[in-house]
Amino acid sequence: MTCKYFARIPDTTTGYCAIGAYGDGVQVGRSACMACPKYDGPQRGLGDTIAFISGVFGVKPCGGCKQRQQTLNEAVSYV
């Protein structure tokens, strides 16, 4: 999984969030990126797929939509 905001620490499997969503310079792993609302990378699961398709048809997401998206990503993960 690759997010443009994830800055990898050389020679390790961890890194940090370059936009500071999880603190400045705090090491984060895959689980933090999976829940990040500003994640910008490949689709993480079914929730991202549904959000993408909804966006194509012009559906604006609400607060509940984001929670359902995260729940579906956790239930049916692609990564």
Secondary structure, 3 states (H helix, E strand, C coil): CCCCCEEECCCCCCEEECCCCCCCCCEECHHHHHHCCCCCCCCCEHHHHHHHHHHHCCCCCCHHHHHHHHHHHHHCECC
